[in-house]
Amino acid sequence: MILPALPAAIAAAFLLAMPTAIADERVPTLDPRRESGGNAREFKNRVFAPSRTPSALPEEHAPTQRQRSVAARAEAVLRENQGALSVLVVENGRVLYEGYRAPAARDTPQHSQSMSKSLTAYTVGHMLCEGRIGSLDDPAQKYARQLAGTVYGEASLRHLLTMTSGAALSSSSGNSYDRQFDDVRAGKVSALSVMLRYGARDIPAGKEFRYLANDTMALAYVADAAGGFLDGFERHVWSRIGAEGPGYWLLDNEGTAIANSGVSATTRDWARLAMFSASQLASDDPCVRDFMKAATSAQVANTLRRTGRAFPAYGYQTWIRDRTYWWVGYGGQRVGIDPRTGRILVVTSWREDYMDRVYRFFDDWNAGR
């Protein structure tokens, strides 16, 4: 289903490759295939090719009454919220509902914002199980020497995965200063320069969950030193999902992946990424299986609730809500996953003001309401 197009000004902003202010929100969908309207240069991306044989993601052709009800509620989420760009509902690998609001479409790369953090964690986990990383209790500076002497370098990989490095509280959405993501993405500063500038310790490691983009970036530097972060992501994750479209990961001005907020993929491939993550909970490799079980279950309480108020706990760069786990991105990017039932919800947006409805829909679906 395709809903009416967004107003012209919003549609134009959507197609530009950088966020644009609209009603105190930002369009988080950065089109990596186009030039920026703001700095007249193409964003640097690592491009991941689609599969020659995409994995099946078929529609449910004989839905039950309950499944039809779920699809109707999903359609209402898209229709009744002007910020919504796409909604996809999958149960046990079959699509119950798929809808878009123009200019979003089935082949449009949807920028993830902080949903990238979860993919970063899972890549690190696979590199651990591959033997390229020795232990989650190793300090990051054992691998990423450029972080030595900073709070991020001194923190263990486990503390970085759970965002308990001990760095100072963020000023905005996990950033050390308000325009951190914009400046790194535009090439004004490198991610490393920001980490060195804001690398002082504030509290002991492991003491408190604090949502921090730099904790995620530290993991990317560790993975780069241990054999290559983006190569690891491509080898262990992207190449195994059977993507039907290309994927993109934004790079900073030094060629480092913006691990905290850099991935773009089609809505359907976000569902495939979710399905793959759930499949790893039953991996034949006990190391992968154990890592993913830890990653997608509560490791630390979200006591401050400065960020992620809907989520009482955090796993490894992954939000935890009851027995479901979530990838969460600024501006209304959400992937909810219930590995027990095979139910997956993908939502992309340019604003946040209806996310409570999204959570309620997923909760009710899983509760049979």
ROMAR-908914 format. One record per residue: residue in three letters; x, y, z of N, C-alpha, C, O in turn. Coordinates in steps of 0.1 Angstrom, whole numbers, plus 5000, padded with zeros to 4 digits. Example, Ala and Ser with C-alpha at 12.3 -4.5 7.8 and 13.67 -1.06 7.14 Angstrom:
% ROMAR-908914
ALA513249435078512349555078513249675078514249675085/SER512849785071513749895071512950005079513450115080/
***
This chain:
% ROMAR-908914
MET500849885000500050005000500950125000501950135007/ILE500550234992501250354992500250464995499250484989/LEU500550545006499650655010500050775002501050784995/PRO499150885003499451004996500751064999501351045010/ALA501351134990502651194991502751295003501751355006/LEU503851305008504051415018503951555011504151554999/PRO503751655019503751795013505051815006506151755010/ALA505051904996506251914987507451954995508551904992/ALA507352035005508552085012509251965020510451955020/ILE508351875025508851765033509451665023510451605026/ALA508751645012509251545002510651584997511551504995/ALA510851714994512151764990513151745000514251704997/ALA512851765013513851745023514151595025515351565027/PHE513151515023513351365024514451325013515251235016/LEU514351385001515251344990516651394992517551344985/LEU516851495000518251545002518951455011518351385019/ALA520251455010521051365018521551415031522551375037/MET520751515037521051555050519851605057518851645050/PRO519751595070518551625078518151775076519051855074/THR516851795076516351935074515351965085514551875088/ALA515352085090514452115101512952125096512752195086/ILE512152045102510652045099509952035111509951925118/ALA509252135115508352125127509152075139508651985147/ASP510352125141511152095153511651945152512051895163/GLU511551885141512051745139513051745128513151845121/ARG513751635126514651625115514351505106513951405112/VAL514451525093514251405085515451315086516551355082/PRO515251195092516451115094516751025082517750955083/THR515951025072516250945060517251015051516751095043/LEU518450975051519451035043519650945031519950825032/ASP519451005019519550925007520950915003521451014998/PRO521650805005523050795002523450804987524550804983/ARG522350794978522550794964522650934958522950944946/ARG522251034966522151164961523151254968523751224978/GLU523451374961524351474967523551554978522351564978/SER524351604987523751684998523351824992524151884984/GLY522251874996521852004992522552115001522452224997/GLY523152065012523752165021525252185018525652305020/ASN525952085015527452105013527852064999529052064996/ALA526952034990527252014976528351914973529051924964/ARG528351814982529251704979528651574984527751574992/GLU529051464978528451334980528951284994530051294997/PHE528051225001528451165014529251045011529050975001/LYS530251025020531150905018530450785025529950795036/ASN530350675017529650555022530450435018531150435008/ARG530350335026530750205022529450135017528450135024/VAL529450085005528250034998528349884999529349824996/PHE527249815003527149675003526149624993525049674992/ALA526649534985525849494973524649404978524749334988/PRO523549414970522449314972522849174969523849154962/SER522049084974522348944971521948914956520948964952/ARG522648824950522148774937520948684938520148664929/THR520748634950519548544953518948594966519148534976/PRO518148704966517548754978516748654985516148564979/SER516848654998516048565006514548595005514148715003/ALA513748495006512248515004511648595015512048575027/LEU510748685012510048755022508548765016508148875013/PRO507848655016506648645009505448705017505548715030/GLU504448745011503248785018502448665023502548555018/GLU501748685034500848585039499548585031498748675032/HIS499348485022498248485013496948425019495848455013/ALA497048365030495848315037495848355051495848275060/PRO495748485054495848535068494648495076493548485071/THR494848465088493748435098493048565101493548675098/GLN491948555108491248675112492148765122492148885121/ARG492848695130493848765139494848845131495148955134/GLN495448775121496448835113495948955105496649055103/ARG494648945100494049055093493849175102493949295098/SER493549145115493349255125494649325127494749445129/VAL495749245128497049305130497449395118497949505120/ALA497149345106497549425094496749555094497249655090/ALA495449545098494649665099495149775109495149895106/ARG495649725120496249815130497549875125497849995127/ALA498349795118499549845112499349955102499950055101/GLU498349925093497950025083497450155089497750255084/ALA496750145100496350265107497450345113497450465113/VAL498550275118499750345122500350435111500650545114/LEU500450375100500950455088500050565084500450675081/ARG498750525082497750625077497550745086497350855081/GLU497550725099497050825108498150905114497950995123/ASN499450875110500550955115501451005104502050935097/GLN501351145102501951205090503451185090504051205080/GLY504051165102505451145102505951005097507150995094/ALA505050915096505450775092505750765077505050825069/LEU506850695074507250675060507050535056506650515044/SER507250435065507050295061506750215073507250245084/VAL505950115071505650025082505549885076504949855065/LEU506249785082506349655077506149555089506849575099/VAL505249465087504949365098505149225093504649185082/VAL506049155100506449015095506148925107506448945118/GLU505648805103505448695113505948565107505448525097/ASN506948515114507548385109507948395095507748295087/GLY508548505091509148515077508148555067508548565055/ARG506848585070505848615060505348755064505048785075/VAL505148835053504648975055503148975057502348925049/LEU502749035068501349055071500849195066499649205062/TYR501749285066501449425061502749495057503749485064/GLU502649565046503749645041503149775035502349765026/GLY503549885040503050015034504050125035504950125043/TYR503850225025504850335024504050465022502950465016/ARG504650575026504150705023505150775014506350785018/ALA504750815002505650874993506251004999505551075006/PRO507551024997508450964986509050834990509850784982/ALA508850785002509350655005508750544996507550554993/ALA509550444993509050334985509850204988510750214996/ARG509450094982510049964985511549974983512249904991/ASP512050044973513450044970514250164976515350184973/THR513550244985514250354991515050315003514550255012/PRO516350355003517150325015516650415027516450535025/GLN516350345038515850415050517050425060517550325064/HIS517350555063518450575072518050535086516950565090/SER518950475094518650415106518850505118518250475129/GLN519650605117520150675129520650565139521450485135/SER520250565151520950485162520650335161521150255169/MET519750295152519550155150520850085146521049965148/SER521850165140523150115136523950065148524749975147/LYS523650115160524350075172524249925174525249855178/SER523049875172522749735175523549645165524149545169/LEU523649685152524349615142525849615145526549515143/THR526349725151527749735155528049635166529049565165/ALA527149615176527449525186527449375181528349305185/TYR526549345172526449205167527749175159528149065159/THR528249275151529449255144530649225153531449135150/VAL530749305164531749285174531649145180532649075181/GLY530449095182530248965188530748855178531348765183/HIS530448875166530948775156532448775155533048665153/MET533048895156534448895155535148835168536248785167/LEU534448855179534848785191534848635189535848565192/CYS533748585184533648435182534548385171534848265170/GLU534948475162535948435151537348435157538248375150/GLY537548485169538848475175539748605172540848605176/ARG539148705165539848825163539948915175540849005176/ILE538948905184538948975197539048865208538448765207/GLY539948895218540248795228539148775238538648665241/SER538648895244537648885255536949015256537449115253/LEU535649005260534849125262535349195274534949315277/ASP536149135282536749205294538049275291538649335300/ASP538549265279539749345275539349485274538249525270/PRO540349575278540149715276540149755261540949685254/ALA539449845257539449885242540749925237541149895226/GLN541549985246542850035241543849925239544949955233/LYS543549805243544449695239544449675224545449625218/TYR543349705217543249695203543349835196544149855187/ALA542549925201542450065195543450155203543050225212/ARG544750155198545750225206545450375206545950455215/GLN544750425195544450565195543550615206543450735208/LEU542850525213541950555224542650545237542050575248/ALA543950515238544650495250544550625259544750735253/GLY544350605271544250725280542950795281542750885289/THR541950755273540650815273539750715281540050595283/VAL538550765285537650685292537150565283536850465288/TYR537150595270536650485260537750385259537350265257/GLY538950425259540050325258540250235270540550125269/GLU539950305282540150235294538950135297539150035304/ALA537850165291536650085294536849945287537449935277/SER536249845293536249715287535249705276534349795275/LEU535349615267534449595256533049575261532049615256/ARG532949505272531649475278530949605283529749625282/HIS531849695289531249825294530849905282529849975283/LEU531549905271531149975259529949925253529049995249/LEU529749795253528549725247527349765255526249785250/THR527549785268526349815277526249965280525450005288/MET527150045274527150185275527350225290526550305296/THR528350165296528650195310530150235311530850195321/SER530650305301532050335301532450425312533650425317/GLY531550515317531850615327532150745321532550835329/ALA531850775309532050905303530850995307529850945313/ALA531051125305530051225310528751205302528651155291/LEU527651245309526351235303526251315290526951415288/SER525451265280525451335267524551455268523751475277/SER524851545259524051675258522751655250521751715253/SER522751555240521651545231521751415224522651385217/SER520751325226520551205218521851115218522151055208/GLY522551115229523751035230525051105226526151045227/ASN524951225221526051295215526751375226526151425236/SER528051395225528851475234528551625233528651705243/TYR528151675221527651805220526551805209526451705201/ASP525751905208524451895201524551855186523751785181/ARG525651905179525751885165526751775161527351775150/GLN527051695171528151595168527951515156528751505147/PHE526751445155526451365143526551445130527151395120/ASP525951565130525951645118527351685114527751675102/ASP528151715124529551765120530451645116531251655106/VAL530251525122531051415118530551365104531351335095/ARG529251365102528751325089529151415077529451365066/ALA529151545080529551645070531051655068531451735059/GLY531851585076533251585074533951705081535151735078/LYS533251775090533851885097534851845107535851915110/VAL534551735114535451675124535451525122534451475116/SER536451465127536451315127535851265140535751335150/ALA535351145139534751075151535851065162535551095174/LEU537151035158538151025168538451155175538751155187/SER538451265167538751395173537751435184538051495194/VAL536451395182535451415192535751335204535551375215/MET536051205202536351115213537551165222537451155234/LEU538551215215539751265223539351385230539851405242/ARG538551475224538151595231537251575243537351645253/TYR536451475242535451445253535851305260534951235264/GLY537051285261537551155266537751145281538351045285/ALA537451245288537651235303536651145310535551135306/ARG537151085321536250995329535451085338535851175344/ASP534151045339533251115348532851035361532851085372/ILE532650905358532250805369533050675366533450655355/PRO533150585376533750455374533050375363531750385362/ALA533750305355533150215345532250115352532550065362/GLY531150085345530249985350529250035361528349955365/LYS529350165365528550205375527150245371526150225378/GLU526950295359525650355355525550345339526450385332/PHE524350315335524050315321523850465316523050535322/ARG524650505306524550635300524550615285525550565280/TYR523550665278523450645264524450735257524250865257/LEU525450685251526650755246527050705232527450595231/ALA526950795222527350755209528850715208529250625201/ASN529650785216531150755216531450615221532450555217/ASP530650555230530850415234530750325222531550235220/THR529750355213529550275201530750295192531250195186/MET531150415190532350445181533550375186534350325177/ALA533750365199534950295204534950155199536050095196/LEU533750085199533749945194534149935179534749835176/ALA533850035171534250035157535750045156536349975148/TYR536350125164537850135164538450005168539449955162/VAL537849935178538349805182538249705171539249635168/ALA537149705165536849605154537749635142538249545135/ASP538049765139538949805128540349745131540949695122/ALA540749765143542149715147542249565147543249505146/ALA541049495149541049355150540649285137540249165136/GLY540849355126540649295113539749365103539549325092/GLY539049475108538249555099536749545103536149445101/PHE536249655108534849655112533849635101533049545101/LEU534049715090533049705079533249565072532249515067/ASP534449525070534649385064533949285073533349185068/GLY534049295086533449205095531849215094531249105094/PHE531349335093529849345092529449275079528449205078/GLU530149305068529749245055529849095055529049025050/ARG530949045061531148895061530148825070529648725067/HIS529948875082529148805092527748845092526848765097/VAL527348955087525948995087525349025074524548945069/TRP525849125067525149165055525149055044524049035038/SER526248985042526248885032525348765035525148685026/ARG524848765047524048645051522548665052521848575055/ILE522148795049520648825051519948805038518648805038/GLY520648795026519948785014519248915010518048915006/ALA519949025011519349155008518849164994519549114984/GLU517749234992517249264979517749394973517549424961/GLY518249484982518749614977520149644983520549564992/PRO520749744978522149774984521949834998520949885002/GLY523049825006523049885019524249985019525149975011/TYR524150075029525150175030525550195044524750185053/TRP526850235046527250275060528150395058529150405051/LEU527650505064528350635063529750635070529950565079/LEU530650705063532050715068532350855072531750955067/ASP533250875082533651005086534851045076535150985067/ASN535451165079536451215070537751145071538651175063/GLU537851045080539050965080538750825075539650735075/GLY537550805069537150675064536650575074536550455071/THR536450615087535950525097534450525097533750625095/ALA533850405098532450395098531850475110532350465121/ILE530750545107530050615118529150505124527950495121/ALA529750435134529050315139527850345147526950255147/ASN527750465152526550495161525350535153524250535159/SER525450565140524350625133524550625118524350735112/GLY524950515112525350525098524750435088525050455076/VAL523850345091523450245082522150285075521250345081/SER522050265062520850275054520550145046521450085041/ALA519350105046518849985039517350005036516750085043/THR516849925027515449935024514649875037515249805045/THR513449915038512549865049512549715049512649655060/ARG512449645037512449505037513749445041513749335048/ASP514849505038516149455043516349485057517149405064/TRP515749585063515749595078515049475084515549425095/ALA513949435078513349315083514249195082514249105091/ARG514949185071515849065070516949075080517348965085/LEU517449195083518549205093517949155106518649095114/ALA516749195109516049155122515849005122516148935132/MET515448945111515248795111516548725113516648625120/PHE517648785107518948715109519348725123519948625129/SER519248845129519648855143518948755152519548695161/ALA517648735150516848635158517348495155517348415164/SER517748465143518248335140519548295147519748185150/GLN520248405150521548375157521348335171522348295177/LEU520248355177519948305190519848155191519948095202/ALA519748095179519847945179520947905170520947795163/SER522047975169523147945161523847815165523747775177/ASP524447745155525147625158526447655165527047565172/ASP526947775164528147815171527747865185527047965187/PRO528147795196527747825209528247965214527548035222/CYS529348005208529848145212528948245206528548345213/VAL528548235194527548335188526248325195525648425198/ARG525748205197524448185204524448255218523548325221/ASP525548235226525648295239525748445238525148525246/PHE526548495229526648645227525348705224524948805230/MET524648645214523448705210522348705221521548795222/LYS522348595229521348585240521648695250520748755255/ALA522948725252523348835262522948965255522449055262/ALA523248985242523049105236521549145236521249265236/THR520649055235519249085233518449055246517249045246/SER519149055258518449045271519049155280520149215277/ALA518349175291518749285300520149265306520349155312/GLN521049355304522349355310522449465321523249455330/VAL521749575319521949695327520549765327519949775317/ALA520149815339518949895340519050035334520050095336/ASN517950075328517950215323517350305334516150345333/THR518150325344517650395356517350545354516450595360/LEU518250605346518050755345516850785336516250895338/ARG516550705326515450725317515550865309514550915305/ARG516850915308517051035300516751005285516351085278/THR517050885281516850835267516250695268516450625278/GLY515350665258514750535258513750515270513850415276/ARG512950615272512050605284511050485283510550435294/ALA510850435271509950315270510550185273509950085273/PHE511850195276512650065277513350065291514150145294/PRO512949965299513549955313514949905313515649915324/ALA515449845302516749785303517449795290516849825279/TYR518749765290519649765278520449645278520949595288/GLY520649585266521549475264522849515259523549595265/TYR523349455248524549505241524049595230523749545219/GLN524149725232523749825222522349795216522049825205/THR521549745225520149695221519249725232519549705244/TRP518049785229517049815239516149695242515849615233/ILE515849685255515049565260513749615266513649705274/ARG512649545261511249575266510549445268510249375258/ASP510349405281509749275284510649165277511849165280/ARG510049085270510848975263511149005249511448915241/THR510949135245511349175231512549265231512849325242/TYR513249265220514349365219514149455207513449415197/TRP514749575208514449675199515749745194516649765201/TRP515649785181516649885176515950015174514850025169/VAL516550115180515850245181516750355175517950365178/GLY516150435166516850545160516050675161514850675161/TYR516750785163516150925164515350955152515650915140/GLY514151015154513251055144512150955141511350975132/GLY512150845149511050745147511450625139510650565133/GLN512750585140513250465133513150355144513650365155/ARG512350245141512250135151512150005144511549985134/VAL512849905150512649765147512449695160513249695169/GLY511249635161510949555173510949405169510449365159/ILE511549325178511749185175511349095187511849115198/ASP510449005185510048905195510548765189509948705181/PRO511748715194512248595189511448475192511648365186/ARG510648475203509848365206508748335196508448215193/THR508148445190507048425181507448455167506548425158/GLY508648495164509048535150508348655145508148675133/ARG507848745154507148865150508148985150508949005159/ILE508049055139508949175137508149285131507349275123/LEU508449405137507849535132508949625128509849655136/VAL508849685116509749785111509049915109508049915102/VAL509450025114508850155112509950255109510950265116/THR509750335098510650445096509850575095508650565091/SER510450685099509650805101510550925100511750915098/TRP509951045101510651165102510351245115510751355117/ARG509551175124509251235137508951125147508651015143/GLU508951165159508851065170507451065177507250985186/ASP506551155174505451185183504351075184503351095191/TYR504550965177503550855178504150725182503550615181/MET505350725188506050595191505350525202505450395202/ASP504650585211503950515222502850425215502650315220/ARG502350475204501350395197502050275191501450165190/VAL503250285186503950175180504250075190504049955187/TYR504750115202505050015212503749945217503749825219/ARG502650015218501349955223500849855212500449745216/PHE501049885200500649795189501449665190500849555189/PHE502749675192503549555192503349475205503249355205/ASP503149545216502749475229501449405227501349285232/ASP500449465222499149405220499249285211498649175214/TRP499949295200500149185191500749065198500248955196/ASN501749085205502448975212501548915223501748805227/ALA500649005229499848955240498548895235497748845243/GLY498348895222497148845216495848935217494748885216/ARG496149065220495049155222494649215209493649295209/
***
